[in-house]
Amino acid sequence: MAIQYLSEGKSVADTASELDFSSDSAFVSFFRQQTGETPGKYVGEGQ
């Protein structure tokens, strides 16, 4: 779901909020653990 939101152009802050993370940094940490990249880098590379 996070990748879909980010691919649609939602910001990291909006995506974190939509997915009920306690903070943007918590979302970024979780995303990095799952994908090996930050959300910005992952989406920027067209994954």
C-alpha distance matrix in Angstrom:
0.0 3.8 5.5 5.1 6.3 8.7 9.8 10.7 12.8 11.6 13.4 12.5 14.3 12.5 9.0 10.8 12.5 9.8 8.4 12.1 13.1 16.9 17.0 15.7 17.5 16.0 12.4 14.0 15.9 13.2 11.2 14.7 15.6 12.7 13.2 16.7 16.1 15.3 12.3 15.1 16.7 13.8 13.0 16.7 17.6 15.7 13.7
3.8 0.0 3.8 5.4 5.2 6.2 8.4 9.9 11.0 9.4 10.4 9.0 11.3 10.2 6.4 8.1 10.6 8.9 7.6 11.2 11.2 14.8 14.3 12.4 14.1 13.1 9.4 10.5 12.9 10.7 8.4 11.9 13.3 11.1 11.2 14.3 13.1 11.8 8.8 11.6 13.5 11.1 10.4 14.0 15.4 14.1 12.4
5.5 3.8 0.0 3.8 5.5 5.1 5.9 8.5 9.9 9.8 11.1 10.3 13.3 12.4 9.0 11.3 13.9 12.3 11.4 14.9 14.7 18.2 17.2 14.8 16.1 15.6 11.9 12.0 14.4 12.5 9.3 12.0 13.9 11.3 10.2 13.3 11.9 11.2 8.0 10.3 11.6 8.6 7.5 11.3 12.2 10.5 8.8
5.1 5.4 3.8 0.0 3.8 5.5 5.1 6.2 8.8 9.0 11.5 11.8 14.3 12.3 9.5 12.5 14.3 11.8 11.7 15.5 16.2 19.7 19.0 16.8 18.8 18.3 14.5 15.1 17.7 15.7 12.8 15.7 17.5 14.8 13.9 17.1 15.6 14.7 11.2 12.9 14.5 11.7 9.6 13.1 14.2 11.8 10.7
6.3 5.2 5.5 3.8 0.0 3.8 5.5 5.1 6.7 5.5 8.2 8.9 10.9 8.7 6.2 9.7 11.1 8.9 9.8 13.3 14.1 17.3 16.4 14.2 16.7 16.5 12.8 13.7 16.8 15.3 12.7 15.8 18.0 15.9 15.3 18.1 16.1 14.3 10.6 12.0 14.4 12.4 10.1 13.3 15.3 13.4 13.0
8.7 6.2 5.1 5.5 3.8 0.0 3.8 5.3 5.2 5.0 6.5 7.1 10.1 9.0 6.9 10.1 12.3 11.2 11.8 15.0 14.8 17.7 16.1 13.1 15.2 15.8 12.1 11.9 15.3 14.4 11.4 13.9 16.6 14.9 13.6 15.9 13.4 11.4 7.6 8.3 10.9 9.3 6.7 9.7 12.0 10.7 10.8
9.8 8.4 5.9 5.1 5.5 3.8 0.0 3.8 5.3 7.3 9.5 10.7 13.8 12.4 10.5 13.8 15.8 14.2 14.8 18.3 18.4 21.4 19.9 16.9 18.8 19.3 15.6 15.2 18.3 17.3 13.9 16.1 18.7 16.6 14.7 17.1 14.7 13.4 9.9 10.0 11.6 9.6 6.3 9.0 10.8 8.4 9.0
10.7 9.9 8.5 6.2 5.1 5.3 3.8 0.0 3.8 5.8 9.2 11.4 13.6 11.4 10.3 14.0 15.2 13.2 14.8 18.1 18.8 21.8 20.3 17.7 20.2 20.7 17.1 17.2 20.6 19.5 16.5 19.1 21.6 19.5 18.1 20.6 18.1 16.4 12.6 12.6 14.8 13.2 9.8 12.0 14.2 11.8 12.7
12.8 11.0 9.9 8.8 6.7 5.2 5.3 3.8 0.0 3.8 6.4 9.2 11.4 9.8 9.6 13.1 14.4 13.4 15.2 18.1 18.3 20.8 18.8 15.8 18.4 19.6 16.2 15.9 19.6 19.2 16.3 18.5 21.5 20.0 18.4 20.3 17.4 15.1 11.5 10.6 13.3 12.7 9.2 10.7 13.6 12.1 13.6
11.6 9.4 9.8 9.0 5.5 5.0 7.3 5.8 3.8 0.0 3.8 6.6 8.1 6.1 6.2 9.8 10.6 9.9 12.0 14.6 14.9 17.3 15.5 12.8 15.8 16.8 13.6 13.9 17.6 17.2 14.8 17.4 20.2 19.0 18.1 20.1 17.3 14.6 10.9 10.8 14.2 13.6 10.8 12.7 15.8 14.6 15.4
13.4 10.4 11.1 11.5 8.2 6.5 9.5 9.2 6.4 3.8 0.0 3.8 5.3 5.1 6.1 8.5 9.8 10.4 12.2 14.1 13.6 15.4 13.0 9.9 12.8 14.4 11.7 11.6 15.4 15.7 13.6 15.8 18.9 18.4 17.5 18.9 15.8 12.6 9.4 9.0 12.7 13.0 10.9 12.3 15.7 15.5 16.3
12.5 9.0 10.3 11.8 8.9 7.1 10.7 11.4 9.2 6.6 3.8 0.0 3.8 5.5 5.1 6.0 8.5 9.8 10.5 12.1 10.8 12.6 10.0 6.7 9.2 10.8 8.0 7.9 11.6 12.1 10.4 12.5 15.5 15.4 14.9 16.1 13.3 9.9 7.2 7.9 11.5 11.7 10.7 12.5 15.5 15.8 15.9
14.3 11.3 13.3 14.3 10.9 10.1 13.8 13.6 11.4 8.1 5.3 3.8 0.0 3.8 5.5 5.2 6.2 8.6 10.0 10.6 9.5 10.5 7.9 5.5 9.0 10.5 8.7 9.6 13.0 13.6 12.8 15.1 17.7 17.9 18.0 19.1 16.6 13.1 10.8 11.5 15.1 15.5 14.5 16.2 19.3 19.5 19.6
12.5 10.2 12.4 12.3 8.7 9.0 12.4 11.4 9.8 6.1 5.1 5.5 3.8 0.0 3.8 5.5 5.1 6.1 8.6 9.8 10.2 11.9 10.4 8.6 12.3 13.0 10.5 12.1 15.5 15.2 14.2 17.0 19.4 18.9 19.1 20.8 18.4 15.2 12.2 13.1 16.7 16.4 14.8 16.9 20.0 19.4 19.5
9.0 6.4 9.0 9.5 6.2 6.9 10.5 10.3 9.6 6.2 6.1 5.1 5.5 3.8 0.0 3.8 5.4 5.1 6.2 8.6 8.8 11.5 10.4 8.5 11.6 11.5 8.4 10.1 13.3 12.4 11.1 14.3 16.4 15.5 15.8 17.9 15.8 13.1 10.0 11.7 15.0 14.0 12.7 15.5 18.0 17.3 16.8
10.8 8.1 11.3 12.5 9.7 10.1 13.8 14.0 13.1 9.8 8.5 6.0 5.2 5.5 3.8 0.0 3.8 5.6 5.2 6.2 5.2 7.8 6.8 5.6 8.7 8.2 5.6 8.3 11.0 10.2 10.1 13.2 14.9 14.6 15.6 17.4 15.7 12.9 10.6 12.9 15.9 15.3 14.8 17.5 19.9 19.7 18.9
12.5 10.6 13.9 14.3 11.1 12.3 15.8 15.2 14.4 10.6 9.8 8.5 6.2 5.1 5.4 3.8 0.0 3.8 5.4 5.0 6.0 7.7 7.6 7.8 11.3 10.7 9.0 11.9 14.4 13.6 13.7 16.9 18.4 18.1 19.3 21.2 19.5 16.6 14.2 16.1 19.4 18.8 17.9 20.5 23.1 22.6 22.0
9.8 8.9 12.3 11.8 8.9 11.2 14.2 13.2 13.4 9.9 10.4 9.8 8.6 6.1 5.1 5.6 3.8 0.0 3.8 5.6 7.9 10.6 11.1 10.9 14.1 13.1 10.7 13.6 16.1 14.5 14.2 17.7 19.0 17.9 19.0 21.5 20.0 17.5 14.7 16.8 19.9 18.6 17.4 20.3 22.7 21.6 20.8
8.4 7.6 11.4 11.7 9.8 11.8 14.8 14.8 15.2 12.0 12.2 10.5 10.0 8.6 6.2 5.2 5.4 3.8 0.0 3.8 5.8 9.3 10.3 10.5 13.0 11.1 8.6 11.9 13.7 11.6 11.7 15.4 16.1 14.9 16.6 19.2 18.3 16.2 13.8 16.6 19.3 17.7 17.1 20.4 22.3 21.4 19.9
12.1 11.2 14.9 15.5 13.3 15.0 18.3 18.1 18.1 14.6 14.1 12.1 10.6 9.8 8.6 6.2 5.0 5.6 3.8 0.0 3.8 6.4 8.5 10.0 12.4 10.2 9.0 12.8 14.0 12.3 13.5 16.9 17.3 16.8 18.9 21.0 20.3 18.0 16.1 18.8 21.6 20.4 20.2 23.2 25.3 24.7 23.3
13.1 11.2 14.7 16.2 14.1 14.8 18.4 18.8 18.3 14.9 13.6 10.8 9.5 10.2 8.8 5.2 6.0 7.9 5.8 3.8 0.0 3.8 5.5 7.1 8.8 6.4 5.9 9.7 10.6 9.4 11.1 14.1 14.5 14.8 16.9 18.5 17.7 15.4 14.1 16.9 19.5 18.7 19.0 21.8 23.8 23.8 22.4
16.9 14.8 18.2 19.7 17.3 17.7 21.4 21.8 20.8 17.3 15.4 12.6 10.5 11.9 11.5 7.8 7.7 10.6 9.3 6.4 3.8 0.0 3.8 7.2 8.5 6.5 7.9 11.1 11.6 11.4 13.6 15.9 16.4 17.4 19.5 20.6 19.7 17.2 16.4 18.8 21.5 21.3 21.7 24.1 26.3 26.7 25.4
17.0 14.3 17.2 19.0 16.4 16.1 19.9 20.3 18.8 15.5 13.0 10.0 7.9 10.4 10.4 6.8 7.6 11.1 10.3 8.5 5.5 3.8 0.0 3.8 5.4 5.2 6.5 8.8 10.0 10.9 12.5 14.4 15.6 16.9 18.5 19.1 17.7 14.7 14.1 16.0 18.8 19.1 19.5 21.5 24.0 24.6 23.8
15.7 12.4 14.8 16.8 14.2 13.1 16.9 17.7 15.8 12.8 9.9 6.7 5.5 8.6 8.5 5.6 7.8 10.9 10.5 10.0 7.1 7.2 3.8 0.0 3.8 5.5 5.2 6.2 8.7 10.0 10.5 12.2 14.3 15.4 16.3 16.8 14.8 11.5 10.7 12.3 15.2 15.8 16.1 17.8 20.4 21.2 20.7
17.5 14.1 16.1 18.8 16.7 15.2 18.8 20.2 18.4 15.8 12.8 9.2 9.0 12.3 11.6 8.7 11.3 14.1 13.0 12.4 8.8 8.5 5.4 3.8 0.0 3.8 5.3 5.0 6.1 8.5 9.7 10.4 12.2 14.2 15.1 14.9 13.3 10.4 10.8 12.6 14.8 15.7 16.8 18.3 20.5 21.8 21.0
16.0 13.1 15.6 18.3 16.5 15.8 19.3 20.7 19.6 16.8 14.4 10.8 10.5 13.0 11.5 8.2 10.7 13.1 11.1 10.2 6.4 6.5 5.2 5.5 3.8 0.0 3.8 5.5 5.2 6.2 8.6 9.9 10.7 12.4 14.3 14.6 13.9 11.6 11.9 14.5 16.5 16.5 17.8 20.0 21.7 22.7 21.3
12.4 9.4 11.9 14.5 12.8 12.1 15.6 17.1 16.2 13.6 11.7 8.0 8.7 10.5 8.4 5.6 9.0 10.7 8.6 9.0 5.9 7.9 6.5 5.2 5.3 3.8 0.0 3.8 5.4 5.1 6.0 8.5 9.9 10.6 12.0 13.1 12.0 9.6 8.9 11.9 14.1 13.6 14.5 17.0 18.8 19.4 18.0
14.0 10.5 12.0 15.1 13.7 11.9 15.2 17.2 15.9 13.9 11.6 7.9 9.6 12.1 10.1 8.3 11.9 13.6 11.9 12.8 9.7 11.1 8.8 6.2 5.0 5.5 3.8 0.0 3.8 5.5 5.0 6.0 8.6 9.9 10.3 10.6 8.9 6.1 6.5 9.2 10.9 11.1 12.6 14.6 16.3 17.5 16.3
15.9 12.9 14.4 17.7 16.8 15.3 18.3 20.6 19.6 17.6 15.4 11.6 13.0 15.5 13.3 11.0 14.4 16.1 13.7 14.0 10.6 11.6 10.0 8.7 6.1 5.2 5.4 3.8 0.0 3.8 5.5 5.2 6.2 8.7 10.1 9.7 9.3 7.8 9.4 12.3 13.1 13.1 15.4 17.3 18.4 19.8 18.1
13.2 10.7 12.5 15.7 15.3 14.4 17.3 19.5 19.2 17.2 15.7 12.1 13.6 15.2 12.4 10.2 13.6 14.5 11.6 12.3 9.4 11.4 10.9 10.0 8.5 6.2 5.1 5.5 3.8 0.0 3.8 5.5 5.1 6.3 8.7 9.6 10.0 9.2 9.8 13.3 14.2 13.2 15.2 17.8 18.6 19.4 17.2
11.2 8.4 9.3 12.8 12.7 11.4 13.9 16.5 16.3 14.8 13.6 10.4 12.8 14.2 11.1 10.1 13.7 14.2 11.7 13.5 11.1 13.6 12.5 10.5 9.7 8.6 6.0 5.0 5.5 3.8 0.0 3.8 5.5 5.2 6.0 7.6 7.2 6.5 6.5 10.2 10.9 9.5 11.5 14.2 14.9 15.6 13.4
14.7 11.9 12.0 15.7 15.8 13.9 16.1 19.1 18.5 17.4 15.8 12.5 15.1 17.0 14.3 13.2 16.9 17.7 15.4 16.9 14.1 15.9 14.4 12.2 10.4 9.9 8.5 6.0 5.2 5.5 3.8 0.0 3.8 5.4 5.3 4.7 4.7 5.1 7.3 10.3 10.0 9.2 12.2 14.2 14.4 15.9 13.8
15.6 13.3 13.9 17.5 18.0 16.6 18.7 21.6 21.5 20.2 18.9 15.5 17.7 19.4 16.4 14.9 18.4 19.0 16.1 17.3 14.5 16.4 15.6 14.3 12.2 10.7 9.9 8.6 6.2 5.1 5.5 3.8 0.0 3.8 5.8 5.7 7.8 8.9 10.8 14.0 13.5 12.3 15.3 17.6 17.4 18.6 16.0
12.7 11.1 11.3 14.8 15.9 14.9 16.6 19.5 20.0 19.0 18.4 15.4 17.9 18.9 15.5 14.6 18.1 17.9 14.9 16.8 14.8 17.4 16.9 15.4 14.2 12.4 10.6 9.9 8.7 6.3 5.2 5.4 3.8 0.0 3.8 6.1 8.2 9.7 10.4 13.9 13.4 11.2 13.9 16.6 16.2 16.7 13.6
13.2 11.2 10.2 13.9 15.3 13.6 14.7 18.1 18.4 18.1 17.5 14.9 18.0 19.1 15.8 15.6 19.3 19.0 16.6 18.9 16.9 19.5 18.5 16.3 15.1 14.3 12.0 10.3 10.1 8.7 6.0 5.3 5.8 3.8 0.0 3.8 5.4 7.8 8.7 11.7 10.4 8.0 11.1 13.5 12.6 13.4 10.4
16.7 14.3 13.3 17.1 18.1 15.9 17.1 20.6 20.3 20.1 18.9 16.1 19.1 20.8 17.9 17.4 21.2 21.5 19.2 21.0 18.5 20.6 19.1 16.8 14.9 14.6 13.1 10.6 9.7 9.6 7.6 4.7 5.7 6.1 3.8 0.0 3.8 7.1 9.5 11.8 9.9 8.7 12.4 13.9 12.9 14.6 12.2
16.1 13.1 11.9 15.6 16.1 13.4 14.7 18.1 17.4 17.3 15.8 13.3 16.6 18.4 15.8 15.7 19.5 20.0 18.3 20.3 17.7 19.7 17.7 14.8 13.3 13.9 12.0 8.9 9.3 10.0 7.2 4.7 7.8 8.2 5.4 3.8 0.0 3.8 6.4 8.1 6.2 5.8 9.5 10.6 10.3 12.4 10.7
15.3 11.8 11.2 14.7 14.3 11.4 13.4 16.4 15.1 14.6 12.6 9.9 13.1 15.2 13.1 12.9 16.6 17.5 16.2 18.0 15.4 17.2 14.7 11.5 10.4 11.6 9.6 6.1 7.8 9.2 6.5 5.1 8.9 9.7 7.8 7.1 3.8 0.0 3.8 5.5 5.3 6.1 8.6 9.8 10.8 12.8 11.9
12.3 8.8 8.0 11.2 10.6 7.6 9.9 12.6 11.5 10.9 9.4 7.2 10.8 12.2 10.0 10.6 14.2 14.7 13.8 16.1 14.1 16.4 14.1 10.7 10.8 11.9 8.9 6.5 9.4 9.8 6.5 7.3 10.8 10.4 8.7 9.5 6.4 3.8 0.0 3.8 5.5 5.1 6.1 8.2 10.0 11.0 10.3
15.1 11.6 10.3 12.9 12.0 8.3 10.0 12.6 10.6 10.8 9.0 7.9 11.5 13.1 11.7 12.9 16.1 16.8 16.6 18.8 16.9 18.8 16.0 12.3 12.6 14.5 11.9 9.2 12.3 13.3 10.2 10.3 14.0 13.9 11.7 11.8 8.1 5.5 3.8 0.0 3.8 5.5 5.4 5.8 8.5 10.1 10.7
16.7 13.5 11.6 14.5 14.4 10.9 11.6 14.8 13.3 14.2 12.7 11.5 15.1 16.7 15.0 15.9 19.4 19.9 19.3 21.6 19.5 21.5 18.8 15.2 14.8 16.5 14.1 10.9 13.1 14.2 10.9 10.0 13.5 13.4 10.4 9.9 6.2 5.3 5.5 3.8 0.0 3.8 5.6 4.9 6.1 8.8 9.2
13.8 11.1 8.6 11.7 12.4 9.3 9.6 13.2 12.7 13.6 13.0 11.7 15.5 16.4 14.0 15.3 18.8 18.6 17.7 20.4 18.7 21.3 19.1 15.8 15.7 16.5 13.6 11.1 13.1 13.2 9.5 9.2 12.3 11.2 8.0 8.7 5.8 6.1 5.1 5.5 3.8 0.0 3.8 5.5 5.5 6.9 6.0
13.0 10.4 7.5 9.6 10.1 6.7 6.3 9.8 9.2 10.8 10.9 10.7 14.5 14.8 12.7 14.8 17.9 17.4 17.1 20.2 19.0 21.7 19.5 16.1 16.8 17.8 14.5 12.6 15.4 15.2 11.5 12.2 15.3 13.9 11.1 12.4 9.5 8.6 6.1 5.4 5.6 3.8 0.0 3.8 5.4 5.2 5.9
16.7 14.0 11.3 13.1 13.3 9.7 9.0 12.0 10.7 12.7 12.3 12.5 16.2 16.9 15.5 17.5 20.5 20.3 20.4 23.2 21.8 24.1 21.5 17.8 18.3 20.0 17.0 14.6 17.3 17.8 14.2 14.2 17.6 16.6 13.5 13.9 10.6 9.8 8.2 5.8 4.9 5.5 3.8 0.0 3.8 5.4 7.7
17.6 15.4 12.2 14.2 15.3 12.0 10.8 14.2 13.6 15.8 15.7 15.5 19.3 20.0 18.0 19.9 23.1 22.7 22.3 25.3 23.8 26.3 24.0 20.4 20.5 21.7 18.8 16.3 18.4 18.6 14.9 14.4 17.4 16.2 12.6 12.9 10.3 10.8 10.0 8.5 6.1 5.5 5.4 3.8 0.0 3.8 5.7
15.7 14.1 10.5 11.8 13.4 10.7 8.4 11.8 12.1 14.6 15.5 15.8 19.5 19.4 17.3 19.7 22.6 21.6 21.4 24.7 23.8 26.7 24.6 21.2 21.8 22.7 19.4 17.5 19.8 19.4 15.6 15.9 18.6 16.7 13.4 14.6 12.4 12.8 11.0 10.1 8.8 6.9 5.2 5.4 3.8 0.0 3.8
13.7 12.4 8.8 10.7 13.0 10.8 9.0 12.7 13.6 15.4 16.3 15.9 19.6 19.5 16.8 18.9 22.0 20.8 19.9 23.3 22.4 25.4 23.8 20.7 21.0 21.3 18.0 16.3 18.1 17.2 13.4 13.8 16.0 13.6 10.4 12.2 10.7 11.9 10.3 10.7 9.2 6.0 5.9 7.7 5.7 3.8 0.0
